[in-house]
Amino acid sequence: MIASAACAAIARRGLEAVTLADVSKEADCSTGTITHYFADKNEVLVAALDHAIETMNSRMERKLRQDPEDIIGFLSEALPLSRCGRDETKVWFCFWSRAMHDSELGLMQRSMHCRWRGKVDRLLEGMVKRGEICVNCGAEDEAEALCALINGIGLRATLDPENWPAKRQVKTLEDHLAHLAPKASVH
């Protein structure tokens, strides 16, 4: 509950500006309750990042269980398509700048990215095997490119939500994957 409230507070106020009072107000509890569970503000902030990542991963895993071949559905869960998704994306982006100067946080971010990229890689490998896409650079490199595309779409949609609604985000993703479709041979 506190980590979720911290996500919402960070999304609204920013990582550096958010206070424990903001989090307690969002969680509808006292700051004493927060300090009972967390040693300091930094622990609350890291818990918010963990919560944002785990919530997103849970949605992505649920999509995979529903349809293991639905790469659009899987990748769309990493996009800021809803208010909740936008909040998670804002939290994630807020921590990126901090991770550049905090080696422990940087390691956490890289580890999370490797796990995500590995899932994308496996989905792309399946698509190649089924003949749905053709990649020239290898599935691993294409997975990295797709992750970069998702990050870019997420950034644009977070900074300019009116011009990047959910429909445009998903269409951009679909258009990219359509470029990987095997070309019909002309004889």
C-alpha angles and dihedrals in degrees: 000000000000093000090050091049090048089054091054092046093048091048090054102038107020131248099279097040099048116103134197086250089059090051093046091050091050091047092044092233138104125272085241089064090053094048089050089065102028129047095214147343092278091059089052091050093050089047088054091053091048090049093049092049095045093047091051092045091050091054091047092049091048089054091051092051090050093049119358091195098051101105093163091055091046095048093041089063087067092056125089094248095144138029090265091050091048091051091050091048092049090051091048092050092046089058094048092072091047091047090060089068102028112071095197092051090043090055090049091051093047092048092050090048092051092053091049093045090050091057091048089048092054092048091050092048088055091050091051091050091050090049093242095124138019119212122191097191098046131266093271093056091044089050089054090049091050091050089051090049091051090049091050094048089047092052094048092046092048095048096039108023095162092060094037107050120167093267093056092046093053093042091053089053092047091048091053093051090046088061088061094055113117112264116240109245116243117216 
